[in-house]
Amino acid sequence: MKKLIFYSIFIVFLTSCTSKKKSPDFISKASGRYFFNADETINAYFKDEELMIGWRGKDLSPLKINDSTFYVSELNEKLIFITAEHKIKLASKREHNNEVFIFHKLKDGEKTPREYLKSGNYKMALEGYLAIKKRDSMNPVIRENNLNSIGYQFLKNDDIKKAIEVFKINIALYPNSSNTYDSMGGAYKKEKDTINAIKFYRKALDINPENRSSKRQLKRLTKREKND
């Protein structure tokens, strides 16, 4: 009988320790979006008092390790919530090569540069990307080709105004790149703004006289102007 009572108590204790459900205080402090990287977020939210992680369009259900640590199998990482400091820390492991990974919580209303870009707030997007460049000029988030691709996608969809704004950001980040000015020239050409198109193609050639694209386009545009 004593063994049965002890076993029952042990099961209750074990169940309470491993329960996924969290206290209202933890839920309040842990909920929110965190920077997964400089331009991407990970979202901690609760469903029926159980922690869920929103990441890249997926809803992940972590395994509780203890009151503040959760294992996310899809990431193969243990997330340690440090609610007093508004951050998540990845538990150290050999694959991290002694690097410490911290996900800081976004403030209310704060967005990533890409989110500002998508919402049309180009000023804040530029500020965000410039801040990333200041912290880490080699960060893949601000690669010239990445932003150029975003701009060309807008051009492909005939959203020329947005493309121009993206190319403006790229020029601000890479003012000495011939390619960024060539891209802007292409956007103005598609908008049928010949004056600005020529201006940016010439700027591209000032930086790199061997820019074939700018040479070709400038020749076409100036020839057209003469014919007109």
C-alpha positions, 0 to 999 in steps of 0.5 A, spaced: 500 500 500 505 504 501 509 503 495 502 504 491 502 511 494 509 513 493 508 511 486 502 515 485 505 521 488 512 520 484 507 520 478 504 526 480 510 529 481 513 527 474 507 529 471 507 536 474 515 537 472 514 535 465 507 539 463 508 543 457 503 548 461 506 555 463 504 560 468 501 566 466 507 570 468 512 566 464 507 566 458 506 574 459 514 575 459 516 570 454 510 571 448 513 575 443 517 576 436 525 575 437 530 576 432 532 569 429 537 573 425 538 580 423 532 580 418 528 574 420 524 573 426 522 567 431 515 568 434 514 565 441 506 564 443 502 560 447 496 555 445 492 553 451 498 555 455 503 551 451 509 554 448 509 554 440 514 557 436 512 560 429 518 560 424 518 560 417 511 559 416 511 553 421 508 552 427 512 548 432 511 544 438 517 544 443 519 539 448 519 542 455 526 540 458 525 545 464 521 551 466 525 555 462 528 550 457 525 547 451 527 543 445 525 544 438 527 538 434 526 542 427 531 546 429 535 541 433 536 546 438 534 548 446 531 554 447 533 557 453 528 563 455 531 569 459 525 573 460 528 578 465 533 580 459 527 579 454 531 574 450 532 567 448 539 563 448 541 557 445 544 552 449 551 551 447 553 544 443 559 542 440 556 544 433 556 552 435 564 552 436 563 556 442 559 561 439 554 564 443 547 565 440 542 570 443 535 572 440 533 579 442 526 580 443 523 585 438 520 591 442 512 593 440 511 595 433 518 594 431 520 590 425 525 587 421 528 591 415 525 586 410 518 587 414 519 595 413 521 594 406 514 590 404 510 595 408 513 600 404 516 604 410 523 605 406 526 610 410 526 605 416 528 599 412 534 603 410 536 605 417 535 597 419 540 595 413 545 601 415 545 598 422 546 591 420 552 593 415 555 598 421 555 591 426 557 586 421 559 589 414 559 581 411 552 579 414 549 575 408 542 579 409 545 585 406 548 582 400 548 587 394 545 581 390 540 579 395 537 586 395 538 587 387 534 580 386 528 583 391 528 590 386 528 586 380 522 582 382 518 588 383 520 590 376 518 583 374 511 585 377 511 592 374 511 595 381 516 600 378 516 605 384 518 599 389 523 597 385 526 604 385 526 604 392 529 598 393 535 600 388 536 606 392 537 602 399 542 598 395 546 604 392 546 607 399 549 601 402 554 600 396 555 607 393 561 604 389 558 599 386 557 600 378 551 594 378 547 598 383 546 604 379 545 600 372 539 596 376 537 603 377 538 605 370 534 599 368 528 601 373 527 608 370 528 606 363 522 601 364 518 607 367 520 611 361 524 616 365 529 617 359 533 622 363 534 619 369 535 612 366 541 616 362 544 619 369 544 612 372 547 608 366 553 614 366 554 613 373 555 606 373 560 607 367 563 612 371 565 607 376 566 601 372 567 603 364 567 596 362 560 595 365 557 592 358 550 593 360 550 600 362 554 601 355 549 598 351 543 601 354 546 608 354 548 607 347 540 605 345 537 611 349 542 616 347 541 614 340 533 614 341 534 621 343 538 623 337 533 620 333 527 624 337 
